[in-house]
Amino acid sequence: MSTTTIGRGGEERAKAYLEAQGYKVLRQNYRSGPREIDLIMQVGCTVVFVEVKSRSKTDYGTPAEFVTRAKRRLLTLAAEAYLIEESLLDVPARFDVIEIFLGTDQIRHIENAFDAT
């Protein structure tokens, strides 16, 4: 199974999980140039940019540990583009990470996983 197939499956699991928690899907796989945001959700009046990481093993770290500084920077730039595009610059926003542990039913939701600074 390809990493793209695994990643898309993880995104679908994360989306279903968040929807069950009352989140509304705004966009999935939003692209701004070479940058991509897996899920853009809304909870209350907050726009939530979600990075989904799926891993079968944690020998080299948890899935969230693979959201590197460089990846956070790319996500921040893509989020900024989305907020400008949708005229949402005055709306509260945050970055969450969803960890999908393959081969189990375990999902870990890390709210406010990082900030845009």
C-alpha positions as CSV (number, residue, x, y, z in Angstrom):
1,M,0.0,0.0,0.0
2,S,1.4,3.4,-1.0
3,T,2.0,6.2,1.5
4,T,-0.5,8.3,-0.4
5,T,-3.2,5.7,0.1
6,I,-2.3,5.4,3.8
7,G,-2.3,9.1,4.2
8,R,-5.7,9.6,2.5
9,G,-7.2,6.8,4.6
10,G,-5.9,8.5,7.8
11,E,-7.4,11.8,6.6
12,E,-10.8,10.1,6.2
13,R,-10.6,8.6,9.7
14,A,-9.6,12.0,11.1
15,K,-12.4,13.7,9.3
16,A,-15.0,11.2,10.5
17,Y,-13.6,11.6,14.1
18,L,-13.8,15.4,14.0
19,E,-17.3,15.4,12.5
20,A,-18.4,13.1,15.3
21,Q,-17.0,15.7,17.7
22,G,-19.2,18.5,16.1
23,Y,-16.6,19.9,13.7
24,K,-17.8,21.1,10.3
25,V,-15.7,20.4,7.2
26,L,-14.7,23.5,5.3
27,R,-12.1,22.0,2.9
28,Q,-10.1,18.9,2.5
29,N,-6.7,18.8,0.8
30,Y,-6.5,22.5,0.4
31,R,-3.6,23.5,-1.8
32,S,-1.8,26.8,-2.0
33,G,1.0,26.4,-4.5
34,P,3.2,23.5,-3.3
35,R,1.7,23.6,0.2
36,E,-1.3,21.5,1.4
37,I,-3.5,21.4,4.4
38,D,-5.1,18.0,5.1
39,L,-8.3,19.3,6.6
40,I,-9.8,22.7,7.3
41,M,-12.6,22.4,9.8
42,Q,-14.7,24.8,11.8
43,V,-15.8,24.4,15.5
44,G,-17.9,27.2,16.9
45,C,-16.5,30.3,15.3
46,T,-12.9,29.0,15.1
47,V,-11.3,27.8,11.9
48,V,-9.1,24.8,12.6
49,F,-6.2,23.8,10.3
50,V,-5.6,20.1,10.8
51,E,-2.5,18.1,9.9
52,V,-3.1,14.4,9.9
53,K,-0.2,12.0,10.6
54,S,-0.6,8.2,10.3
55,R,2.1,5.8,11.5
56,S,2.1,2.1,12.1
57,K,5.1,2.2,14.5
58,T,6.4,4.8,17.0
59,D,10.0,3.5,17.1
60,Y,11.2,6.8,15.7
61,G,8.7,9.0,17.4
62,T,5.0,9.7,17.6
63,P,3.2,10.8,14.4
64,A,3.0,14.4,15.7
65,E,6.8,14.5,16.0
66,F,6.9,14.3,12.2
67,V,5.3,17.7,12.0
68,T,8.7,19.4,11.7
69,R,9.5,23.1,11.9
70,A,9.6,23.3,8.1
71,K,6.2,21.6,7.9
72,R,4.7,24.0,10.4
73,R,6.0,26.9,8.3
74,L,4.4,25.5,5.2
75,L,1.1,24.9,7.0
76,T,1.2,28.5,8.3
77,L,1.7,29.9,4.9
78,A,-1.1,27.8,3.4
79,A,-3.4,28.7,6.3
80,E,-2.7,32.4,5.7
81,A,-3.5,32.0,2.0
82,Y,-6.8,30.3,2.9
83,L,-7.8,33.0,5.4
84,I,-7.0,35.7,2.8
85,E,-8.8,33.9,0.0
86,E,-11.9,33.4,2.1
87,S,-11.8,36.9,3.8
88,L,-11.5,35.3,7.2
89,L,-8.5,37.2,8.6
90,D,-10.6,38.4,11.6
91,V,-11.8,34.9,12.6
92,P,-10.1,32.9,15.4
93,A,-7.9,30.1,14.0
94,R,-5.7,27.4,15.3
95,F,-3.5,24.4,14.2
96,D,-4.3,20.9,15.4
97,V,-2.6,17.6,14.7
98,I,-4.5,14.3,14.5
99,E,-2.3,11.2,15.1
100,I,-3.6,8.0,13.5
101,F,-2.1,4.8,14.9
102,L,-2.4,2.3,12.1
103,G,-3.4,-1.2,13.0
104,T,-5.4,0.1,16.0
105,D,-8.5,2.1,16.6
106,Q,-6.4,4.8,18.4
107,I,-6.7,8.4,17.3
108,R,-5.1,11.2,19.3
109,H,-6.3,14.8,18.8
110,I,-3.8,17.5,19.8
111,E,-5.6,20.9,19.9
112,N,-3.4,24.0,19.5
113,A,-0.5,21.7,18.5
114,F,1.5,24.8,17.4
115,D,1.1,28.4,16.7
116,A,1.8,30.5,13.6
117,T,4.8,32.3,15.0
